[in-house]
């Protein structure tokens, strides 16, 4: 091997110094970038397509779901997803579902519309909030089939002694929604609890603006309305649904 000259050795040393300096600079840049990423983990998207978006807590617990009609979950109970059919109106709807710290659904926003071959349609939407361990107690709803139309705010009384989990367990195996609700009523009657009746509706039904107040059994007892002909009326009803007093008088 030919011995290196002093000039060659100096040149090699300069190359090593430059290389070392470059590696040092790159290492510093990498450390700064890593520190910045650790401080801010935000990723920004100008646009994103997604069929379902799960918002989770730091421990992975589901807190909120945003999904299309196919991927929206059924009712959530103790962290488990139940069949969509148990929630009336959710099948075929897209929306937003809220989930509490116990893994139970506590409300949400759903909407959907269908147009039939004959041109008829049905459309509905709802924004609801649930009682703890129970069903919805406040809701903003729209329901329209082209011939009948209703939209407004409703308030329900829900059971306080019986949880929604107990009601679903009691109705397990029921063939349809009507059968499930019969099972619900049987259980609530046995336990002496509220029936889940709607107590208040404020909105418009078939172009009649109305405030309707019902008793604990869901029977309408007070009705304040202005119909499509602009006629105003206040009515008090008995338990049988008969008007016992009205202004203006009948």
BALOBA-1460 file (C-alpha; in Angstrom, 3 decimals):
// residues 250
<rec num="1" residu="x" x="0.000" y="0.000" z="0.000"/>
<rec num="2" residu="x" x="1.360" y="3.393" z="-1.002"/>
<rec num="3" residu="x" x="1.867" y="5.659" z="2.027"/>
<rec num="4" residu="x" x="-0.502" y="8.707" z="2.111"/>
<rec num="5" residu="x" x="1.068" y="12.100" z="1.755"/>
<rec num="6" residu="x" x="0.506" y="14.880" z="4.259"/>
<rec num="7" residu="x" x="-1.735" y="16.672" z="1.764"/>
<rec num="8" residu="x" x="-3.905" y="13.593" z="1.310"/>
<rec num="9" residu="x" x="-4.203" y="13.129" z="5.080"/>
<rec num="10" residu="x" x="-5.283" y="16.760" z="5.527"/>
<rec num="11" residu="x" x="-7.898" y="16.374" z="2.771"/>
<rec num="12" residu="x" x="-9.296" y="13.228" z="4.384"/>
<rec num="13" residu="x" x="-9.505" y="14.975" z="7.762"/>
<rec num="14" residu="x" x="-11.425" y="17.878" z="6.207"/>
<rec num="15" residu="x" x="-13.893" y="15.422" z="4.626"/>
<rec num="16" residu="x" x="-14.389" y="13.686" z="8.000"/>
<rec num="17" residu="x" x="-15.012" y="17.036" z="9.724"/>
<rec num="18" residu="x" x="-17.634" y="18.019" z="7.137"/>
<rec num="19" residu="x" x="-19.296" y="14.614" z="7.408"/>
<rec num="20" residu="x" x="-19.315" y="14.804" z="11.209"/>
<rec num="21" residu="x" x="-20.798" y="18.314" z="11.138"/>
<rec num="22" residu="x" x="-23.533" y="17.234" z="8.723"/>
<rec num="23" residu="x" x="-24.460" y="14.227" z="10.880"/>
<rec num="24" residu="x" x="-24.610" y="16.484" z="13.947"/>
<rec num="25" residu="x" x="-26.909" y="18.983" z="12.205"/>
<rec num="26" residu="x" x="-29.219" y="16.200" z="10.999"/>
<rec num="27" residu="x" x="-29.364" y="14.697" z="14.498"/>
<rec num="28" residu="x" x="-30.302" y="18.072" z="16.006"/>
<rec num="29" residu="x" x="-33.029" y="18.587" z="13.394"/>
<rec num="30" residu="x" x="-34.415" y="15.095" z="14.094"/>
<rec num="31" residu="x" x="-34.471" y="15.743" z="17.850"/>
<rec num="32" residu="x" x="-36.232" y="19.091" z="17.415"/>
<rec num="33" residu="x" x="-38.799" y="17.526" z="15.072"/>
<rec num="34" residu="x" x="-39.403" y="14.643" z="17.503"/>
<rec num="35" residu="x" x="-39.856" y="17.072" z="20.405"/>
<rec num="36" residu="x" x="-42.314" y="19.141" z="18.384"/>
<rec num="37" residu="x" x="-44.285" y="16.037" z="17.439"/>
<rec num="38" residu="x" x="-44.407" y="14.971" z="21.086"/>
<rec num="39" residu="x" x="-45.773" y="18.355" z="22.132"/>
<rec num="40" residu="x" x="-48.403" y="18.493" z="19.346"/>
<rec num="41" residu="x" x="-49.850" y="15.318" z="17.869"/>
<rec num="42" residu="x" x="-52.436" y="17.153" z="15.797"/>
<rec num="43" residu="x" x="-52.752" y="16.041" z="12.177"/>
<rec num="44" residu="x" x="-54.543" y="18.390" z="9.846"/>
<rec num="45" residu="x" x="-56.646" y="17.216" z="6.889"/>
<rec num="46" residu="x" x="-58.164" y="19.482" z="4.277"/>
<rec num="47" residu="x" x="-60.738" y="16.795" z="3.473"/>
<rec num="48" residu="x" x="-61.317" y="13.207" z="4.556"/>
<rec num="49" residu="x" x="-63.799" y="10.494" z="3.509"/>
<rec num="50" residu="x" x="-64.826" y="8.079" z="6.245"/>
<rec num="51" residu="x" x="-67.793" y="5.728" z="6.748"/>
<rec num="52" residu="x" x="-67.538" y="5.672" z="10.535"/>
<rec num="53" residu="x" x="-65.556" y="7.814" z="12.949"/>
<rec num="54" residu="x" x="-65.104" y="6.658" z="16.559"/>
<rec num="55" residu="x" x="-64.114" y="9.290" z="19.121"/>
<rec num="56" residu="x" x="-62.468" y="7.517" z="22.053"/>
<rec num="57" residu="x" x="-61.076" y="8.464" z="25.450"/>
<rec num="58" residu="x" x="-57.390" y="8.054" z="26.339"/>
<rec num="59" residu="x" x="-58.112" y="4.520" z="27.632"/>
<rec num="60" residu="x" x="-59.815" y="3.527" z="24.381"/>
<rec num="61" residu="x" x="-63.368" y="3.799" z="25.696"/>
<rec num="62" residu="x" x="-65.883" y="4.835" z="23.061"/>
<rec num="63" residu="x" x="-67.280" y="8.332" z="23.675"/>
<rec num="64" residu="x" x="-68.961" y="9.316" z="20.415"/>
<rec num="65" residu="x" x="-69.712" y="7.741" z="17.017"/>
<rec num="66" residu="x" x="-70.290" y="9.511" z="13.698"/>
<rec num="67" residu="x" x="-71.379" y="7.056" z="11.001"/>
<rec num="68" residu="x" x="-73.230" y="6.478" z="7.736"/>
<rec num="69" residu="x" x="-76.435" y="4.450" z="7.346"/>
<rec num="70" residu="x" x="-74.648" y="1.114" z="7.106"/>
<rec num="71" residu="x" x="-72.156" y="1.545" z="9.942"/>
<rec num="72" residu="x" x="-74.128" y="3.456" z="12.566"/>
<rec num="73" residu="x" x="-74.220" y="1.299" z="15.730"/>
<rec num="74" residu="x" x="-77.273" y="-0.143" z="17.383"/>
<rec num="75" residu="x" x="-78.074" y="0.930" z="20.950"/>
<rec num="76" residu="x" x="-74.981" y="0.866" z="23.202"/>
<rec num="77" residu="x" x="-75.340" y="-0.797" z="26.603"/>
<rec num="78" residu="x" x="-72.437" y="-1.361" z="29.009"/>
<rec num="79" residu="x" x="-69.978" y="-1.058" z="26.154"/>
<rec num="80" residu="x" x="-71.794" y="-3.583" z="23.957"/>
<rec num="81" residu="x" x="-73.593" y="-2.824" z="20.720"/>
<rec num="82" residu="x" x="-77.145" y="-4.175" z="20.467"/>
<rec num="83" residu="x" x="-79.118" y="-4.798" z="17.226"/>
<rec num="84" residu="x" x="-80.274" y="-1.650" z="15.419"/>
<rec num="85" residu="x" x="-83.852" y="-2.951" z="15.388"/>
<rec num="86" residu="x" x="-84.082" y="-2.268" z="19.131"/>
<rec num="87" residu="x" x="-83.937" y="1.462" z="18.391"/>
<rec num="88" residu="x" x="-86.955" y="2.557" z="16.384"/>
<rec num="89" residu="x" x="-86.045" y="4.677" z="13.392"/>
<rec num="90" residu="x" x="-82.290" y="4.033" z="13.426"/>
<rec num="91" residu="x" x="-82.275" y="1.413" z="10.661"/>
<rec num="92" residu="x" x="-81.449" y="3.238" z="7.442"/>
<rec num="93" residu="x" x="-80.338" y="6.405" z="9.234"/>
<rec num="94" residu="x" x="-76.970" y="8.105" z="9.411"/>
<rec num="95" residu="x" x="-76.087" y="10.056" z="12.506"/>
<rec num="96" residu="x" x="-74.201" y="10.831" z="15.670"/>
<rec num="97" residu="x" x="-74.396" y="8.723" z="18.860"/>
<rec num="98" residu="x" x="-73.288" y="9.846" z="22.355"/>
<rec num="99" residu="x" x="-71.852" y="7.272" z="24.802"/>
<rec num="100" residu="x" x="-71.286" y="7.872" z="28.537"/>
<rec num="101" residu="x" x="-68.455" y="6.717" z="30.824"/>
<rec num="102" residu="x" x="-70.272" y="3.436" z="31.563"/>
<rec num="103" residu="x" x="-70.505" y="2.583" z="27.873"/>
<rec num="104" residu="x" x="-74.228" y="3.383" z="27.654"/>
<rec num="105" residu="x" x="-75.816" y="5.390" z="24.891"/>
<rec num="106" residu="x" x="-77.119" y="8.728" z="26.177"/>
<rec num="107" residu="x" x="-78.616" y="10.315" z="23.077"/>
<rec num="108" residu="x" x="-77.702" y="11.380" z="19.595"/>
<rec num="109" residu="x" x="-78.716" y="12.742" z="16.235"/>
<rec num="110" residu="x" x="-80.149" y="10.526" z="13.483"/>
<rec num="111" residu="x" x="-81.765" y="11.345" z="10.153"/>
<rec num="112" residu="x" x="-82.894" y="9.621" z="6.999"/>
<rec num="113" residu="x" x="-85.292" y="9.665" z="4.057"/>
<rec num="114" residu="x" x="-86.640" y="7.120" z="1.581"/>
<rec num="115" residu="x" x="-88.320" y="7.662" z="-1.780"/>
<rec num="116" residu="x" x="-90.462" y="4.827" z="-3.152"/>
<rec num="117" residu="x" x="-90.953" y="3.792" z="-6.784"/>
<rec num="118" residu="x" x="-94.416" y="5.395" z="-6.847"/>
<rec num="119" residu="x" x="-92.961" y="8.755" z="-5.784"/>
<rec num="120" residu="x" x="-94.158" y="8.572" z="-2.175"/>
<rec num="121" residu="x" x="-91.620" y="9.198" z="0.538"/>
<rec num="122" residu="x" x="-90.911" y="9.113" z="4.238"/>
<rec num="123" residu="x" x="-88.440" y="11.323" z="6.076"/>
<rec num="124" residu="x" x="-87.522" y="11.631" z="9.708"/>
<rec num="125" residu="x" x="-84.873" y="13.074" z="11.982"/>
<rec num="126" residu="x" x="-84.354" y="13.312" z="15.700"/>
<rec num="127" residu="x" x="-81.982" y="14.926" z="18.191"/>
<rec num="128" residu="x" x="-82.468" y="13.324" z="21.599"/>
<rec num="129" residu="x" x="-81.021" y="13.186" z="25.112"/>
<rec num="130" residu="x" x="-81.463" y="10.142" z="27.372"/>
<rec num="131" residu="x" x="-82.127" y="9.796" z="31.069"/>
<rec num="132" residu="x" x="-79.314" y="8.039" z="32.956"/>
<rec num="133" residu="x" x="-79.687" y="4.264" z="32.421"/>
<rec num="134" residu="x" x="-82.926" y="4.872" z="30.548"/>
<rec num="135" residu="x" x="-84.380" y="6.018" z="27.236"/>
<rec num="136" residu="x" x="-84.808" y="9.497" z="25.754"/>
<rec num="137" residu="x" x="-86.429" y="12.227" z="27.866"/>
<rec num="138" residu="x" x="-85.965" y="15.268" z="25.612"/>
<rec num="139" residu="x" x="-86.193" y="15.176" z="21.844"/>
<rec num="140" residu="x" x="-86.450" y="17.399" z="18.795"/>
<rec num="141" residu="x" x="-88.199" y="15.415" z="16.075"/>
<rec num="142" residu="x" x="-89.345" y="15.624" z="12.466"/>
<rec num="143" residu="x" x="-91.594" y="12.973" z="10.887"/>
<rec num="144" residu="x" x="-93.092" y="13.273" z="7.403"/>
<rec num="145" residu="x" x="-94.677" y="10.806" z="4.959"/>
<rec num="146" residu="x" x="-96.052" y="13.352" z="2.508"/>
<rec num="147" residu="x" x="-99.617" y="13.153" z="3.825"/>
<rec num="148" residu="x" x="-98.980" y="13.632" z="7.548"/>
<rec num="149" residu="x" x="-96.253" y="15.869" z="8.917"/>
<rec num="150" residu="x" x="-95.113" y="16.568" z="12.488"/>
<rec num="151" residu="x" x="-92.175" y="18.463" z="13.934"/>
<rec num="152" residu="x" x="-91.416" y="19.826" z="17.352"/>
<rec num="153" residu="x" x="-90.034" y="19.162" z="20.820"/>
<rec num="154" residu="x" x="-91.188" y="16.338" z="23.080"/>
<rec num="155" residu="x" x="-90.593" y="15.544" z="26.755"/>
<rec num="156" residu="x" x="-91.054" y="12.069" z="28.270"/>
<rec num="157" residu="x" x="-91.176" y="10.691" z="31.801"/>
<rec num="158" residu="x" x="-89.053" y="7.540" z="32.066"/>
<rec num="159" residu="x" x="-88.885" y="4.821" z="34.735"/>
<rec num="160" residu="x" x="-86.680" y="5.527" z="37.756"/>
<rec num="161" residu="x" x="-86.822" y="2.086" z="39.417"/>
<rec num="162" residu="x" x="-86.234" y="-0.029" z="36.299"/>
<rec num="163" residu="x" x="-83.207" y="0.425" z="34.058"/>
<rec num="164" residu="x" x="-83.220" y="0.086" z="30.299"/>
<rec num="165" residu="x" x="-81.007" y="-3.008" z="30.697"/>
<rec num="166" residu="x" x="-83.671" y="-4.697" z="32.856"/>
<rec num="167" residu="x" x="-86.369" y="-3.821" z="30.346"/>
<rec num="168" residu="x" x="-84.410" y="-5.266" z="27.431"/>
<rec num="169" residu="x" x="-83.641" y="-8.414" z="29.412"/>
<rec num="170" residu="x" x="-87.333" y="-8.863" z="30.204"/>
<rec num="171" residu="x" x="-88.247" y="-8.483" z="26.529"/>
<rec num="172" residu="x" x="-85.527" y="-10.830" z="25.246"/>
<rec num="173" residu="x" x="-86.909" y="-13.084" z="22.532"/>
<rec num="174" residu="x" x="-89.933" y="-10.900" z="21.735"/>
<rec num="175" residu="x" x="-90.637" y="-11.248" z="17.986"/>
<rec num="176" residu="x" x="-91.305" y="-7.571" z="17.198"/>
<rec num="177" residu="x" x="-91.448" y="-4.045" z="18.580"/>
<rec num="178" residu="x" x="-95.057" y="-4.330" z="19.754"/>
<rec num="179" residu="x" x="-94.296" y="-7.509" z="21.680"/>
<rec num="180" residu="x" x="-91.238" y="-5.923" z="23.278"/>
<rec num="181" residu="x" x="-93.291" y="-2.959" z="24.458"/>
<rec num="182" residu="x" x="-95.900" y="-5.273" z="25.975"/>
<rec num="183" residu="x" x="-93.109" y="-6.931" z="27.938"/>
<rec num="184" residu="x" x="-91.846" y="-3.506" z="29.000"/>
<rec num="185" residu="x" x="-95.274" y="-2.508" z="30.279"/>
<rec num="186" residu="x" x="-95.675" y="-5.770" z="32.196"/>
<rec num="187" residu="x" x="-92.342" y="-5.266" z="33.966"/>
<rec num="188" residu="x" x="-93.021" y="-1.607" z="34.784"/>
<rec num="189" residu="x" x="-96.455" y="-2.468" z="36.171"/>
<rec num="190" residu="x" x="-94.951" y="-5.199" z="38.369"/>
<rec num="191" residu="x" x="-92.367" y="-2.774" z="39.743"/>
<rec num="192" residu="x" x="-94.806" y="0.127" z="40.112"/>
<rec num="193" residu="x" x="-92.745" y="2.404" z="37.865"/>
<rec num="194" residu="x" x="-93.526" y="5.090" z="35.272"/>
<rec num="195" residu="x" x="-94.604" y="3.889" z="31.854"/>
<rec num="196" residu="x" x="-92.392" y="6.166" z="29.776"/>
<rec num="197" residu="x" x="-95.247" y="8.322" z="28.523"/>
<rec num="198" residu="x" x="-94.760" y="11.470" z="26.506"/>
<rec num="199" residu="x" x="-95.836" y="14.349" z="28.747"/>
<rec num="200" residu="x" x="-95.299" y="17.395" z="26.524"/>
<rec num="201" residu="x" x="-95.308" y="18.131" z="22.801"/>
<rec num="202" residu="x" x="-94.664" y="21.614" z="21.432"/>
<rec num="203" residu="x" x="-94.663" y="21.964" z="17.680"/>
<rec num="204" residu="x" x="-96.741" y="21.688" z="14.532"/>
<rec num="205" residu="x" x="-98.798" y="18.721" z="13.357"/>
<rec num="206" residu="x" x="-100.394" y="18.938" z="9.925"/>
<rec num="207" residu="x" x="-100.208" y="22.745" z="9.991"/>
<rec num="208" residu="x" x="-101.755" y="23.062" z="13.436"/>
<rec num="209" residu="x" x="-99.357" y="24.659" z="15.922"/>
<rec num="210" residu="x" x="-99.972" y="23.171" z="19.356"/>
<rec num="211" residu="x" x="-98.876" y="22.720" z="22.927"/>
<rec num="212" residu="x" x="-100.128" y="19.328" z="24.177"/>
<rec num="213" residu="x" x="-99.721" y="18.310" z="27.820"/>
<rec num="214" residu="x" x="-100.464" y="14.737" z="28.940"/>
<rec num="215" residu="x" x="-100.883" y="12.995" z="32.282"/>
<rec num="216" residu="x" x="-98.590" y="10.290" z="33.682"/>
<rec num="217" residu="x" x="-100.387" y="7.648" z="31.636"/>
<rec num="218" residu="x" x="-99.784" y="9.555" z="28.393"/>
<rec num="219" residu="x" x="-103.400" y="10.759" z="28.029"/>
<rec num="220" residu="x" x="-103.681" y="14.239" z="26.569"/>
<rec num="221" residu="x" x="-105.273" y="16.587" z="29.143"/>
<rec num="222" residu="x" x="-104.518" y="20.136" z="27.949"/>
<rec num="223" residu="x" x="-104.378" y="21.306" z="24.358"/>
<rec num="224" residu="x" x="-103.539" y="24.841" z="23.210"/>
<rec num="225" residu="x" x="-103.612" y="25.222" z="19.449"/>
<rec num="226" residu="x" x="-103.862" y="27.494" z="16.426"/>
<rec num="227" residu="x" x="-105.058" y="25.610" z="13.346"/>
<rec num="228" residu="x" x="-104.347" y="26.151" z="9.636"/>
<rec num="229" residu="x" x="-107.284" y="28.556" z="9.470"/>
<rec num="230" residu="x" x="-105.740" y="30.718" z="12.226"/>
<rec num="231" residu="x" x="-108.379" y="29.721" z="14.786"/>
<rec num="232" residu="x" x="-107.020" y="29.695" z="18.341"/>
<rec num="233" residu="x" x="-108.355" y="27.272" z="20.955"/>
<rec num="234" residu="x" x="-107.681" y="26.081" z="24.510"/>
<rec num="235" residu="x" x="-109.131" y="22.720" z="25.598"/>
<rec num="236" residu="x" x="-109.123" y="20.673" z="28.812"/>
<rec num="237" residu="x" x="-109.789" y="16.938" z="28.477"/>
<rec num="238" residu="x" x="-110.735" y="14.219" z="30.973"/>
<rec num="239" residu="x" x="-109.133" y="10.776" z="31.262"/>
<rec num="240" residu="x" x="-111.407" y="9.472" z="28.504"/>
<rec num="241" residu="x" x="-110.230" y="12.141" z="26.075"/>
<rec num="242" residu="x" x="-113.461" y="14.124" z="26.144"/>
<rec num="243" residu="x" x="-113.234" y="17.936" z="26.141"/>
<rec num="244" residu="x" x="-114.738" y="19.175" z="29.427"/>
<rec num="245" residu="x" x="-113.904" y="22.849" z="29.043"/>
<rec num="246" residu="x" x="-112.836" y="24.966" z="26.104"/>
<rec num="247" residu="x" x="-112.102" y="28.560" z="25.122"/>
<rec num="248" residu="x" x="-113.785" y="29.799" z="23.105"/>
<rec num="249" residu="x" x="-116.746" y="27.647" z="24.253"/>
<rec num="250" residu="x" x="-117.956" y="24.991" z="21.873"/>
